[in-house]
Amino acid sequence: MKEYKYRFSIVLCAIVALSFSGPQLMGQASGLPVAPVSAQSASDSTLPVFDVITVKPNSSDDRPSIDFDGGNFSATNFSVKMLVLFAYDLKDDQLFGIPKWASELRFDMKAKVLDADPTILQHLTNDQKRLIEQSILTERFGLIFHRETKVLSVYELVVDKGGPRFQPSKIEAGQKGANGLGAGSLHTNNHDGNADMASTAVPISSLVNVLSRQMERIVVDQTGLTGRYDLNLTWSRDDGGTTATDQNRPPIQTAIQEQLGLRLRPAKLPVGTFVVDHVALPSGN
């Protein structure tokens, strides 16, 4: 399981901001495709752009990391595939046409915004940061793509018999729960073959994103639960890696049922996908 560090939107084994969009699905409500979540708004016409972009090969064993802070972007030991998934907010199952080298070769990518208003940089949303990051792929790797709808194998997250085993959170914005996490925060930790998740006042979509990464398959929220919840989950990992030291922990699908009163149900659904038409090795800096 790949793990990325991102100061503003993803931190596995750390507190994460919870503003991810789910997979783009057909057949919801109007029966039409759901448009990808975008940061397009009146202010986006004045979004900062990277003035300097450098890309260098990386052959180290460093843990992949990505950071965008104060106009400075850095991705260390990142593949082009990783950046496509990240910058376009995709699940792995949604990406097609990526060449082998774009998955295997790793790069150190740095970019910088010069002379931008610090206030604008400070208040960029996660989706706006992604829009800015996409220019690295188009300008340095020549990325060209189109979107298609394909029927894919997914998991539907549904309420199990007996109903959910959690209640709406009483923690409000600016407060912290008993676990020390502020409202809207989620923490995951993988250790010795075991895994833990703790959260405070998060929507079900936050759980869906964790499950999608753990199951390595798109998970679709079909629970109908619209509140914010304090969700806690412990399970043993079965990913071919370290054997769990706590043999009493159940696998993740059992844990979801026993601890949350939810269930993952296999299904096939039309999903919005991202198809790469062209991508090339970067030219010199």
C-alpha positions in Angstrom: 0.0 0.0 0.0 1.5 3.3 -1.0 1.5 6.1 1.5 1.9 9.8 0.7 2.5 12.7 3.0 0.7 15.9 2.0 0.6 18.9 4.4 -2.8 20.1 3.4 -4.8 17.1 2.3 -3.3 13.7 2.8 -1.3 12.4 5.8 -1.4 8.7 6.3 -0.4 7.8 9.8 -1.1 11.5 10.7 -4.1 13.9 11.0 -5.6 14.5 7.6 -7.8 17.2 6.2 -11.0 15.7 4.9 -12.1 17.4 1.7 -11.7 14.6 -0.8 -14.2 14.0 -3.5 -15.5 10.5 -4.1 -15.3 8.6 -7.4 -17.3 10.1 -10.2 -20.4 7.8 -10.7 -23.2 7.5 -13.2 -26.7 7.0 -12.1 -26.9 9.1 -9.1 -30.0 11.2 -8.6 -30.5 12.5 -12.2 -28.9 9.5 -13.8 -26.3 11.7 -15.4 -22.5 11.6 -14.8 -21.5 13.5 -11.7 -19.0 16.1 -12.8 -15.6 16.0 -11.2 -15.2 18.2 -8.1 -13.5 21.3 -9.2 -12.2 24.5 -7.6 -13.6 26.6 -10.5 -15.0 29.8 -9.1 -14.8 33.5 -9.8 -11.5 33.7 -7.9 -9.9 30.9 -9.9 -9.3 33.2 -12.8 -6.6 34.7 -10.6 -5.1 31.6 -9.2 -1.3 31.7 -8.9 0.8 29.7 -11.4 4.2 28.1 -11.0 7.0 30.3 -12.4 9.7 27.7 -11.9 9.4 23.9 -12.3 12.3 21.5 -12.0 12.2 17.7 -12.4 15.1 15.4 -11.6 15.4 11.6 -11.5 15.4 9.9 -8.1 16.7 6.4 -7.5 16.6 6.3 -3.8 14.5 4.3 -1.4 13.1 7.4 0.3 9.5 7.4 1.3 7.4 9.3 -1.3 6.2 12.7 0.0 4.4 15.7 -1.4 4.0 19.2 0.0 2.7 22.5 -1.1 3.2 25.4 1.3 3.6 29.1 0.8 4.0 28.9 -2.9 6.6 26.2 -2.8 5.8 22.7 -4.1 7.9 19.6 -3.6 7.3 16.0 -4.5 10.1 13.6 -3.5 10.6 10.1 -5.0 7.3 10.5 -6.8 6.2 8.8 -10.0 4.2 10.5 -12.7 1.4 8.1 -11.9 1.4 9.1 -8.3 1.2 12.8 -9.3 -1.7 12.1 -11.7 -3.7 10.3 -9.1 -2.9 13.1 -6.6 -3.4 16.2 -8.7 -6.6 14.9 -10.3 -7.9 13.3 -7.1 -8.4 9.9 -8.6 -8.5 6.3 -7.2 -6.1 3.9 -8.8 -9.0 2.0 -10.5 -10.0 5.2 -12.4 -6.7 5.6 -14.2 -6.1 4.0 -17.6 -3.5 4.3 -20.3 -0.6 5.2 -18.0 2.7 3.8 -19.5 4.9 1.4 -17.5 7.7 3.9 -17.1 5.3 6.5 -15.6 4.6 4.0 -12.8 8.1 2.8 -12.3 10.4 5.8 -12.7 10.6 8.2 -9.7 11.4 11.9 -9.7 12.0 14.8 -7.4 9.7 17.6 -8.6 10.0 21.2 -7.3 8.0 24.2 -8.3 7.7 27.8 -7.0 5.2 30.6 -7.3 7.0 34.0 -7.4 5.7 37.3 -6.3 2.2 36.0 -5.4 0.0 37.6 -2.7 0.8 35.6 0.5 -2.8 35.9 1.6 -4.0 34.2 -1.6 -1.5 31.4 -1.1 -2.5 30.9 2.5 -6.2 30.5 1.7 -6.0 28.2 -1.3 -8.3 25.2 -1.0 -7.2 21.6 -1.7 -8.9 21.6 -5.0 -7.3 24.9 -6.0 -3.9 23.5 -5.1 -4.6 20.5 -7.3 -5.4 22.8 -10.2 -2.1 24.5 -9.8 -0.2 21.2 -9.5 -1.8 19.9 -12.7 0.4 22.3 -14.7 3.5 20.3 -13.7 2.0 17.3 -15.6 1.0 19.3 -18.6 4.1 21.5 -18.9 6.9 19.1 -18.0 5.4 15.7 -19.0 3.1 16.8 -21.8 0.1 15.1 -20.3 -2.9 14.8 -22.6 -6.0 12.9 -21.4 -9.7 12.5 -21.8 -12.5 11.2 -19.5 -14.7 8.1 -20.1 -17.4 6.3 -18.2 -16.6 2.6 -17.6 -18.3 -0.1 -15.6 -15.9 -1.1 -12.9 -15.9 -3.5 -9.9 -16.4 -1.4 -6.7 -17.5 -1.9 -3.2 -20.7 -0.3 -1.9 -20.6 0.8 1.7 -24.0 0.0 3.2 -25.6 -0.1 6.6 -25.6 -3.7 8.0 -28.5 -5.4 9.7 -29.2 -3.8 13.1 -28.1 -0.3 11.9 -24.9 1.7 12.5 -23.1 1.3 15.8 -22.3 5.0 16.2 -24.1 8.2 16.7 -23.8 11.8 15.3 -20.8 13.6 16.9 -21.4 16.2 19.6 -18.1 17.8 18.9 -18.4 21.2 17.1 -15.9 23.1 15.0 -13.0 24.3 17.1 -13.4 21.6 19.7 -11.5 18.4 20.3 -12.8 14.9 21.0 -11.7 12.5 23.8 -9.1 11.2 21.4 -7.4 14.6 21.1 -8.4 15.1 17.5 -10.2 18.3 16.5 -13.5 18.3 14.7 -13.0 17.2 11.1 -9.8 15.3 11.7 -9.0 11.6 11.0 -5.9 9.7 12.0 -4.8 6.3 10.6 -1.8 4.2 11.8 -0.3 1.0 10.4 2.0 -0.8 12.7 3.3 -4.4 13.1 0.6 -5.7 10.8 -2.2 -4.0 12.7 -4.1 -0.8 11.7 -6.1 1.8 13.6 -8.3 4.6 12.6 -9.7 7.3 14.9 -11.7 10.4 13.9 -13.7 13.2 15.3 -16.8 14.7 13.7 -16.1 13.5 10.1 -18.5 12.7 7.3 -18.9 9.1 6.0 -16.9 10.2 2.9 -13.8 10.4 5.0 -14.3 6.7 6.0 -14.9 5.9 2.4 -11.5 7.3 1.4 -9.7 5.3 4.0 -11.5 2.1 2.9 -10.7 2.8 -0.7 -7.0 2.9 0.1 -7.1 -0.2 2.3 -9.2 -2.3 -0.1 -7.4 -0.9 -3.2 -10.7 -0.6 -4.9 -13.2 2.3 -5.3 -15.7 2.4 -2.4 -19.0 4.1 -2.9 -21.1 5.5 -0.1 -24.6 4.0 -0.1 -25.3 4.3 3.6 -27.6 7.4 3.3 -25.8 8.8 6.4 -25.4 12.5 6.1 -24.1 13.6 9.5 -20.6 13.9 11.1 -19.5 11.1 13.3 -16.7 10.0 15.7 -15.6 6.8 13.9 -13.0 4.4 15.4 -11.8 1.2 13.8 -9.1 -1.4 14.5 -8.2 -4.3 12.3 -5.4 -6.6 11.2 -3.8 -6.0 7.8 -3.8 -8.8 5.3 -1.7 -7.3 2.5 1.1 -9.9 2.2 3.3 -7.8 4.5 4.0 -8.1 8.2 1.9 -10.6 10.1 -0.3 -8.9 12.6 1.1 -9.1 16.1 -2.4 -8.9 17.6 -4.1 -12.0 16.4 -7.4 -11.0 18.0 -8.0 -8.2 15.6 -10.4 -9.1 12.7 -9.7 -8.4 9.0 -11.0 -5.0 7.8 -14.3 -6.2 6.3 -15.2 -8.0 9.6 -14.1 -5.0 11.6 -16.4 -2.7 9.7 -19.4 -4.9 10.5 -18.6 -5.6 14.1 -17.4 -2.2 15.1 -19.3 0.2 12.9 -22.4 -1.7 11.9 -21.6 -1.2 8.2 -20.8 -3.6 5.4 -18.9 -3.6 2.1 -20.9 -5.1 -0.7 -19.3 -6.0 -4.1 -21.0 -4.3 -7.1 -20.4 -3.2 -10.6 -21.2 0.5 -11.4 -20.5 3.0 -14.1 -17.6 5.1 -12.9 -16.0 8.2 -14.4 -12.4 7.4 -15.5 -9.3 9.2 -16.6 -7.6 8.0 -19.7 -4.1 9.1 -20.6 -3.6 9.8 -24.3 0.0 11.0 -24.1 2.7 11.5 -21.5 6.4 11.8 -22.1 9.7 11.9 -20.1 10.5 15.4 -19.1 12.8 17.6 -21.1 15.8 19.3 -19.4 15.2 21.8 -16.7 
